[in-house]
Amino acid sequence: MLNNLDKIPQNIFAKMIEIVIGKEKITWYQTINWKQEIARFQSIDMVYPFYYTSVNYHGIEKGYLNPIAAITYDTITPFATLPSERWLRQCLLKTITLKPEKILDLGCGTGTTTIDLKKTFPEALVMGLDLSPYMLVIADKKSQKSKQEILWKQGLAEATEMPDFSFDLIIISLLFHEMPQATSQKVIQESLRLLKPQGQLIILDANQSRLRHLKWLTQLFREPYSATYAQGNVIQWLEKVGFLDIKAKAMGGIYQITSAYKPE
């Protein structure tokens, strides 16, 4: 049955989305001039990597380069982050040991964690970086609604093109299971470069050793890279590039929060 999910006709899939999200909210999203809105974030020289364009994330055609992904993300994510998405994100915030002045949320998506970071550290400069301009449109609208001033930027998490030693704190939330292992390791290397000495990196994602035994779950949510992510080891990736004081804590059913620090 799971193998037949990709065969659901688009009109039926659209109706399912309407039921889950609500017709009123869908109507509001339809008022967005997507071409105009994404132009505010989309870099004219952006070249999307093959790993990003060659798969349909969550069964959505063109994946995150489709407004449907941005529209549905905040509604679908709680179903995949049991026991509670809110609880997991609060646990992430409680892992922070610094009083950061500059914070980067890598792969920020629709900005839920980014906004929480700004609320927690109102004096800090907070930036959310994501590859999808559609996700950034929704993130920006959410931050405006909550009256939080956040810098939203399109870019590659593995090659941000930002200066060395730019941030005190970097957050990577629910990103690594959506990219190849080699790319995830490049993101960790990039995080080390971007952090100031003694800066903190926090990763929230699936616990790899648990996820290995849940192939049906990755099929259910149509995750193209989760199976390969599960074969890796985030702690070893961090050790390999030189992070110190690495601590990982299993959270909820299948999740894990990992904290590490850049050497002095």
C-alpha positions in Angstrom: 0.0 0.0 0.0 2.8 2.4 0.9 4.4 1.9 -2.5 1.2 3.2 -4.1 1.2 6.6 -2.4 2.9 8.2 -5.3 0.0 7.1 -7.6 -2.6 9.3 -5.9 -4.0 11.7 -8.6 -3.0 15.3 -8.1 -6.7 16.4 -7.8 -7.3 14.0 -5.0 -4.0 14.9 -3.4 -5.1 18.6 -3.5 -8.4 17.7 -1.9 -6.6 15.9 0.9 -4.5 18.9 1.5 -7.6 21.2 1.6 -9.1 18.9 4.2 -6.0 18.8 6.4 -5.2 22.5 6.2 -8.7 24.0 6.0 -10.4 25.6 3.0 -10.2 29.1 4.6 -6.4 28.9 4.9 -6.0 27.5 1.4 -8.0 30.4 0.1 -5.7 32.9 1.9 -2.6 31.2 0.4 -4.1 31.4 -3.0 -4.1 35.2 -2.7 -0.3 35.2 -2.5 1.4 36.4 -5.7 4.1 33.7 -5.5 6.1 35.0 -8.4 6.4 38.4 -6.9 6.9 37.1 -3.4 9.7 34.6 -4.1 11.5 37.3 -6.1 12.3 39.1 -2.8 14.4 36.1 -1.7 15.5 34.2 -4.8 19.0 34.9 -5.9 19.3 35.4 -9.6 22.5 33.3 -9.8 21.2 30.5 -7.6 22.0 27.0 -9.0 19.9 24.4 -7.2 21.9 21.2 -6.5 20.9 17.9 -8.1 20.1 16.2 -4.9 17.5 18.9 -4.3 15.8 19.0 -7.7 16.0 15.3 -8.6 13.5 14.1 -5.9 9.9 14.9 -4.8 10.0 15.6 -1.1 7.0 14.3 0.7 5.5 13.2 -2.7 5.1 16.8 -3.8 6.2 17.5 -7.4 9.3 19.6 -7.5 9.6 19.2 -3.7 10.3 22.4 -1.9 10.4 24.4 -5.1 6.6 24.2 -5.1 4.3 26.5 -3.1 2.4 23.5 -1.9 5.3 22.4 0.2 5.4 25.8 2.0 1.6 25.8 2.4 1.5 22.3 3.9 4.6 22.2 6.0 3.4 23.7 9.3 0.3 21.5 9.2 2.0 18.2 8.3 5.1 18.5 10.5 3.3 17.9 13.8 2.2 14.5 12.6 5.8 13.5 12.0 7.2 14.9 15.2 5.5 12.9 17.9 4.9 13.2 20.8 4.8 17.0 20.2 6.5 19.3 17.7 6.2 22.2 20.2 7.8 20.1 22.9 10.7 19.1 20.7 11.4 22.6 19.7 11.3 23.8 23.3 13.7 21.1 24.3 16.0 22.4 21.6 15.9 25.9 23.0 16.6 24.6 26.5 19.8 23.0 25.1 21.3 26.4 24.4 24.0 27.3 27.0 25.1 30.6 25.6 23.8 34.2 25.5 24.3 34.5 21.7 24.5 37.8 19.9 24.3 36.3 16.4 22.3 33.2 15.6 21.9 31.3 12.4 19.1 28.8 11.7 20.4 26.6 8.9 17.6 25.1 6.7 15.0 27.2 8.6 12.0 26.1 6.5 9.0 28.2 7.4 10.8 29.7 10.3 9.1 28.2 13.4 12.3 27.6 15.3 13.8 30.8 13.9 11.0 32.9 15.4 11.3 31.0 18.7 15.0 31.9 18.8 14.3 35.6 18.3 11.6 35.6 21.0 14.1 33.8 23.4 17.0 36.2 22.5 15.3 39.4 21.5 18.5 41.4 21.5 20.3 39.0 19.2 20.6 39.2 15.4 18.8 36.2 14.1 19.1 34.9 10.5 17.1 32.1 8.9 18.7 30.5 5.8 16.9 28.1 3.5 17.2 27.0 -0.1 13.5 27.3 -0.9 12.2 30.8 -1.6 8.7 29.5 -1.1 9.5 28.5 2.4 11.1 31.9 3.1 7.9 33.6 1.9 5.9 31.9 4.6 8.6 32.3 7.2 8.7 36.1 6.5 4.9 36.3 6.8 5.0 34.5 10.1 7.7 36.7 11.5 5.8 39.8 10.4 2.6 38.5 12.1 4.5 37.8 15.3 6.4 41.1 15.0 9.8 39.6 15.1 12.6 41.2 13.1 14.5 38.4 11.4 16.9 38.3 8.4 15.7 35.7 5.9 18.2 34.6 3.3 18.2 32.1 0.4 21.3 29.9 0.3 22.9 26.5 0.5 23.4 25.2 4.1 26.6 23.5 2.9 28.0 26.6 1.2 26.5 29.8 2.7 29.1 32.2 1.3 29.1 34.0 4.6 32.3 35.1 6.5 34.2 32.9 8.9 33.4 33.4 12.6 30.0 35.0 11.9 27.8 33.4 14.6 27.8 32.4 18.3 25.0 29.8 17.8 23.9 27.7 14.9 20.8 25.6 14.8 20.1 22.8 12.4 16.6 21.5 12.8 15.0 18.6 10.8 17.4 19.1 7.9 19.9 16.2 7.7 17.3 13.5 7.0 16.4 15.5 3.9 19.8 15.5 2.2 22.5 12.9 1.3 25.0 12.0 4.0 27.9 13.6 2.2 26.0 16.9 2.0 25.0 16.7 5.7 28.7 16.4 6.6 29.5 19.4 4.4 26.9 21.4 6.4 28.7 20.4 9.6 32.0 21.5 8.2 30.4 24.8 7.1 28.9 25.3 10.6 32.4 24.9 12.1 33.7 27.5 9.8 30.9 30.0 10.5 30.9 29.6 14.3 33.1 31.8 16.5 35.5 30.0 18.9 33.5 28.3 21.6 30.3 28.8 19.6 27.6 26.2 20.0 26.0 24.0 17.3 22.7 22.2 18.1 21.1 19.6 15.8 17.6 18.3 16.1 16.8 15.4 13.9 15.8 11.7 13.9 17.8 9.3 16.0 19.7 7.4 13.4 19.9 4.1 15.2 16.2 4.1 15.8 15.3 5.3 12.3 17.1 2.3 10.7 14.3 0.0 12.0 11.5 2.2 10.7 11.6 2.0 7.0 7.8 2.1 6.8 7.9 5.6 8.4 10.2 7.0 5.7 7.9 5.5 3.1 4.8 6.9 4.7 6.1 10.5 4.7 7.9 10.1 1.3 11.3 11.0 2.6 13.8 10.3 -0.2 17.0 10.5 1.9 15.9 9.3 5.4 17.0 5.7 4.8 20.6 6.8 3.9 20.6 9.3 6.7 19.7 6.5 9.1 22.9 4.6 8.1 25.1 7.4 9.3 26.3 8.8 12.7 25.9 12.5 13.5 28.3 12.2 16.5 31.0 10.7 14.3 30.5 13.5 11.7 31.0 16.1 14.4 34.1 14.4 15.8 35.6 14.1 12.3 35.7 17.9 11.7 36.8 18.8 15.2 33.8 19.7 17.3 34.2 19.2 21.1 32.0 18.4 24.1 29.5 16.5 21.9 26.4 15.4 23.8 23.4 13.6 22.3 20.0 13.0 24.0 17.2 10.8 22.6 13.9 12.7 22.6 10.4 11.3 22.2 9.9 8.4 20.0 12.6 8.7 17.3 14.3 12.1 17.7 17.6 13.3 19.1 19.1 16.6 20.1 22.8 16.9 19.7 25.0 19.7 21.0 28.6 20.4 20.2 31.1 23.3 20.5 33.8 24.8 18.3 37.2 24.7 19.9 38.8 27.9 21.2 
